[in-house]
Each structure stands twice: as structure tokens, then as C-alpha cells.
């Protein structure tokens, strides 16, 4: 094990406590395509320390980058809390891309860093769900660059969506931006009336005329296209532009389809639904989702969930490892 991979040492002074005297601590890690967050939580649910690192989606970064991102975030959280990895009763790594065979690759990448500290690996939707509902039942719908939906009832998990830009991502920033760009082209053809939103999207994309969007968008990646959704959100939030509101209502309806599919599978009649992700910083979009959900499932309760996902991961770690003996990292 290299020095950089050794568990962080505690620099605090004073007599050491026996294992029986030490409080039980849990570590939550949430990582995605942009950044990684970590937190240390005690048995009462108090957050003692937090940290941040780089990207940790193993589908898009190397195993060494993933390991470095997690190590940085975890080390910062441990330093702030005054703890070491040997003080951690269990950790949960909730990471984007942790599906299929990737949990095995993730474990191999980080096992040297975690050493004897036990940890489990789940997809990041699970930490979002726990951040919204704790250890209780409910549904979370996520709308950021992409979109996803996950629910749990009596320990049974059901998901809908999360299939990426080509096969899914309904209701996401990417899908909202794409619908806006298509509105530009429809107005250009005369298939619908132009609105101020058309000119604003052209300007934001760096296009002088609609046909310029053909080559401009071909050169843009998913994240760059998704960023154009901010034009739609501003138009809706700041001046209630009808074209923008129309887009948000349509996309909110797509998210409600995901929510209803999960609710049916779990036999929920009136679930609590946490809305998470950058898209819901738009009040207009959150309102559109609330109105669409009320029509489709009158008893459901929508709320904006803003608890950090790393806290949700720590909740999962506590639920998984509390009362369990320490075991080797898996």
C-alpha cells in the first residue's frame, strides 16, 4: 500500500478510547460524473465532517481517477470529524455507474484505500432516495443533466428511467434543452409561432440563424446541450414565457410517468415523492411537476428534497452495518 492509499490518520491528541468506548461512526460517499461528496455520521445521525473530491462515474473515468476522487473526499471528511477509517463501523459508496459488473471493479479500485473498513457499493439513486426519505418508504425523482426515478417499500426497490440521453432522460435538463432547440427549428419552418425564447436559445448556442444549430449541436456534448436548459428555466421563472412554460409542463409530465410506473409496481396509492436535482432550482418546473402529479395521483405528496446525497449514503451505511460485526471490505 502506498503512503497516499493508507487510511487517514487522526491528528487529535489525548488518550485513545477502547473499541467499546468509541462512538459508532458511519461514512457516506456519493459520487457522480462531476464530483464526489463524503460525510461522517454518528449513530444519532449527526454529521461530523464532510469532504469533496473529483468525478467518480466509472463509466467515464479511470479506476485510478475514481480512487483518487473518493480518497480525497473521504480524507477531508475524516479530517474534519477528527476520525480515522479504523473508527468507521461501515461505509456506503453510492456511485453513478455502479450497475452491472461495475461494483466489482469499484471494490477492486478502492479496497486498498479502505483496508479493513467494511463498505458496500450501490447506485447513486439509492443515496438520493435515502436522503429524501431516510430509512422510510417513498419515491425519489431525479432531474439533473439526466433523469431517474427510484422507489422503495418494505425493503423492495423499483426503478424507472435512467436509460441515458438516447433511450431516456425524460424530464432532464438535456431533454428540456433539446425540446427548446426543436422549438427553434419548428418556428423556423413555420410549424409554430416564434416566441422570444427562440431568439434567446439561438444566442445562447452561439447561432446567428436556426440552420446554424445543425453543426453547432453536432459538436456539443450532452452536458453542453443540457446547459441550454437554463435559458428555458429563466424565461419561465422570470417572465412566465408561455413557450418555456409549455416545455416545462410537457417534460414534467414525462417525469410523472416515471413516478406513476414506480408507484404502480410498489402498490403505492399516495406516496411521498422527493424531487431532487438541479432542474428543481426552477420554481416553475417544480410547480409544473406538482400540478402534473396532482392530476395523475391526487393523494401523492411532492416535496423538494435538498439533503446532500452523501448524507443519504451515510444513512444507508448505518442501516447496513449498525449492529453488524466488522467484516472485510467487499
C-alpha positions in Angstrom: 0.0 0.0 0.0 1.4 3.4 -1.0 1.5 6.3 1.5 -1.2 8.0 -0.4 -3.5 5.0 -0.1 -3.1 4.5 3.6 -6.1 5.3 5.8 -6.1 8.9 7.0 -4.5 9.3 10.5 -6.1 11.2 13.3 -4.0 14.2 14.4 -6.0 14.8 17.6 -4.3 14.5 20.9 -5.4 12.9 24.2 -5.9 9.3 25.4 -7.2 6.8 23.0 -10.5 5.2 23.6 -11.2 1.4 23.6 -13.3 0.0 20.9 -16.2 -0.3 23.4 -15.9 3.4 24.3 -15.7 4.8 20.8 -18.9 6.1 19.2 -20.1 4.2 16.2 -19.4 6.2 13.1 -20.6 5.7 9.5 -19.2 7.0 6.2 -21.3 8.0 3.3 -19.9 8.7 -0.2 -21.9 9.9 -3.2 -20.1 10.2 -6.5 -21.2 11.3 -10.0 -19.8 12.5 -13.3 -18.7 15.8 -11.9 -17.8 15.5 -8.2 -17.8 13.3 -5.2 -19.1 14.1 -1.7 -18.4 12.3 1.6 -19.6 12.7 5.1 -19.0 11.1 8.5 -22.2 10.5 10.5 -22.6 9.3 14.1 -25.1 6.8 15.4 -27.6 9.6 16.2 -27.5 10.9 12.6 -25.3 14.0 13.3 -22.9 15.0 10.5 -19.4 15.3 12.0 -17.4 16.1 8.8 -17.7 16.5 5.1 -15.4 16.4 2.1 -15.3 16.8 -1.7 -13.4 15.2 -4.5 -13.4 14.8 -8.3 -15.6 12.7 -10.6 -16.4 9.1 -9.8 -18.5 7.7 -12.5 -16.6 4.6 -13.5 -18.2 4.6 -16.9 -16.4 7.8 -17.8 -13.3 7.9 -15.6 -10.4 5.5 -15.0 -10.2 3.4 -11.9 -7.3 5.5 -10.7 -9.3 8.7 -11.0 -12.2 7.2 -9.2 -10.0 6.0 -6.4 -8.3 9.5 -6.1 -11.7 11.2 -6.1 -13.1 9.0 -3.3 -9.8 9.2 -1.3 -9.8 13.0 -1.4 -13.4 13.3 -0.3 -13.2 10.7 2.4 -9.9 12.0 3.8 -11.3 15.6 4.0 -14.4 14.3 5.9 -12.3 12.2 8.3 -10.0 15.1 9.0 -12.9 17.5 9.7 -14.5 14.9 12.0 -11.3 14.0 13.8 -11.7 10.3 13.0 -9.8 7.7 11.1 -11.0 4.9 8.9 -10.5 2.5 11.8 -13.2 4.4 13.6 -15.7 3.7 10.9 -18.2 0.9 11.5 -19.2 0.8 7.9 -19.3 2.8 4.7 -21.6 3.1 1.7 -20.3 4.2 -1.7 -23.3 5.4 -3.8 -21.9 6.0 -7.2 -23.2 6.8 -10.7 -22.4 3.9 -13.0 -22.4 1.3 -10.2 -24.6 -1.1 -12.1 -24.0 -4.4 -13.9 -20.4 -5.6 -13.2 -19.1 -2.2 -12.1 -19.5 -2.8 -8.3 -16.8 -5.4 -8.6 -14.5 -3.0 -10.5 -15.2 -0.3 -7.9 -14.4 -2.6 -5.0 -11.1 -3.6 -6.6 -10.2 0.1 -7.2 -10.8 1.3 -3.7 -10.2 -1.8 -1.5 -6.5 -0.9 -0.8 -7.5 2.5 0.4 -10.3 1.3 2.7 -8.3 -1.6 4.1 -10.2 -3.4 6.8 -13.0 -0.8 6.8 -16.2 -2.6 5.6 -18.1 -1.0 2.7 -20.9 -1.6 0.4 -21.4 -0.3 -3.2 -24.8 0.9 -4.5 -26.0 3.1 -7.4 -26.3 6.8 -6.6 -30.1 6.8 -6.9 -30.2 4.8 -3.6 -28.4 7.6 -1.7 -30.8 10.2 -3.3 -33.7 8.1 -2.1 -32.3 7.8 1.4 -31.6 11.5 1.5 -35.2 12.1 0.7 -36.9 9.5 3.0 -34.3 8.3 5.4 -34.9 4.7 6.2 -38.6 5.0 5.3 -40.7 4.1 2.2 -41.2 6.5 -0.7 -40.2 7.6 -4.1 -37.5 9.9 -5.4 -37.5 11.5 -8.9 -34.2 13.0 -10.0 -33.8 15.6 -12.8 -30.3 16.9 -13.4 -28.4 16.5 -16.6 -30.2 13.2 -16.9 -33.2 11.8 -15.0 -34.1 8.8 -13.0 -36.8 7.5 -10.6 -36.5 5.0 -7.7 -38.9 3.9 -5.0 -38.8 1.6 -2.0 -41.5 -0.1 0.0 -40.8 -2.7 2.8 -37.3 -3.2 1.5 -38.3 -3.8 -2.1 -36.8 -1.4 -4.7 -38.3 -0.5 -8.1 -36.8 1.9 -10.6 -38.0 3.6 -13.8 -36.0 5.6 -16.4 -32.3 6.3 -16.1 -31.5 5.0 -19.6 -29.3 7.8 -20.8 -29.7 10.5 -23.4 -30.6 8.3 -26.4 -33.1 5.9 -24.7 -34.4 8.0 -21.8 -33.6 11.1 -19.7 -37.1 12.3 -19.9 -37.7 15.5 -17.9 -34.0 16.2 -17.6 -32.0 19.3 -18.4 -30.8 17.6 -21.5 -34.4 16.8 -22.6 -35.7 20.3 -21.8 -32.9 21.9 -23.8 -33.5 19.5 -26.7 -37.2 20.3 -26.7 -36.3 24.0 -26.7 -33.9 23.7 -29.6 -36.5 21.7 -31.6 -39.0 24.6 -30.9 -36.5 26.9 -32.6 -36.5 24.7 -35.7 -40.3 24.4 -35.7 -40.6 28.1 -35.6 -38.1 28.5 -38.4 -40.3 26.1 -40.5 -43.5 28.0 -39.6 -44.9 24.9 -37.8 -45.4 27.1 -34.7 -45.3 30.8 -33.9 -41.9 32.2 -32.8 -41.5 33.4 -29.3 -38.7 35.4 -27.5 -37.4 32.1 -26.3 -36.4 31.2 -29.8 -34.0 34.1 -30.1 -32.7 33.6 -26.6 -31.8 30.0 -27.4 -30.1 30.9 -30.7 -28.0 33.5 -28.9 -27.1 31.1 -26.0 -26.0 28.5 -28.5 -23.9 31.0 -30.5 -26.0 30.7 -33.6 -26.9 33.7 -35.8 -29.7 31.8 -37.6 -31.6 28.5 -36.9 -29.8 26.4 -39.5 -26.5 27.2 -37.7 -27.8 24.9 -34.9 -27.2 21.8 -37.1 -23.4 21.9 -37.0 -23.3 23.7 -33.6 -25.2 21.0 -31.8 -23.4 18.2 -33.5 -20.2 19.5 -31.9 -21.7 19.8 -28.4 -21.7 17.0 -25.8 -24.6 16.0 -23.6 -23.6 18.4 -20.8 -23.2 21.4 -23.1 -26.6 20.8 -24.6 -28.2 20.3 -21.1 -26.7 23.7 -20.1 -29.0 25.4 -22.6 -32.0 24.4 -20.4 -31.1 27.4 -18.2 -32.4 29.6 -21.0 -35.8 27.8 -20.7 -35.8 28.0 -16.9 -35.0 31.7 -16.8 -37.7 32.5 -19.4 -40.3 30.6 -17.3 -39.2 31.8 -13.9 -38.5 35.5 -14.7 -41.3 36.4 -17.1 -43.6 33.3 -17.4 -42.8 33.0 -21.1 -45.5 30.7 -22.5 -43.2 28.8 -24.8 -40.9 28.0 -21.9 -43.8 27.0 -19.6 -45.1 24.7 -22.3 -41.8 22.9 -22.5 -41.7 22.5 -18.7 -45.2 21.2 -18.5 -44.5 18.6 -21.1 -41.3 17.5 -19.5 -42.8 17.4 -16.0 -45.5 15.1 -17.5 -42.7 12.7 -18.5 -41.3 12.6 -15.0 -44.8 11.9 -13.6 -45.0 8.9 -15.9 -41.8 7.6 -14.3 -43.2 8.2 -10.8 -46.5 6.5 -11.6 -44.8 3.5 -13.1 -42.8 3.1 -9.8 -45.9 3.7 -7.7 -47.9 1.0 -9.5 -45.1 -1.6 -9.2 -44.9 -0.9 -5.4 -48.6 -0.6 -5.0 -48.4 2.9 -3.6 -51.6 4.8 -3.5 -50.4 8.1 -2.0 -46.6 8.1 -1.7 -44.3 10.8 -0.6 -42.2 11.9 -3.6 -39.0 13.7 -3.2 -37.8 15.9 -6.2 -34.1 16.1 -6.4 -31.6 17.6 -8.9 -30.5 20.9 -10.4 -33.6 21.2 -12.6 -35.7 21.8 -9.5 -34.0 25.0 -8.6 -36.5 26.3 -11.1 -39.7 27.2 -9.2 -41.7 27.0 -12.4 -40.5 23.4 -13.1 -41.2 22.3 -9.5 -44.7 23.8 -9.8 -45.3 22.1 -13.1 -44.3 18.7 -11.6 -46.5 19.3 -8.6 -49.5 20.1 -10.8 -49.0 17.2 -13.1 -48.5 14.7 -10.2 -51.7 16.0 -8.5 -53.7 15.2 -11.7 -52.2 11.8 -12.1 -52.1 10.8 -8.4 -54.2 13.1 -6.3 -53.0 11.7 -2.9 -49.3 11.9 -3.6 -47.2 14.4 -1.7 -44.4 16.1 -3.6 -41.6 17.9 -1.7 -38.3 19.4 -2.8 -35.5 17.2 -1.3 -32.3 19.1 -0.7 -30.5 17.0 1.9 -27.0 16.2 0.4 -26.9 12.7 -1.2 -23.8 11.9 0.8 -26.0 12.1 4.0 -28.3 9.6 2.3 -25.3 7.3 1.7 -24.3 7.5 5.4 -27.9 6.6 6.3 -27.6 3.5 4.1 -24.2 2.7 5.7 -25.8 2.9 9.2 -28.8 0.7 8.1 -26.4 -1.9 6.6 -23.7 -2.0 9.3 -25.3 -1.0 12.6 -25.2 -3.9 14.9 -23.2 -6.0 12.5 -19.7 -7.2 13.3 -16.9 -5.6 11.2 -16.2 -7.6 8.1 -13.7 -7.4 5.3 -14.2 -4.9 2.5 -16.2 -6.5 -0.3 
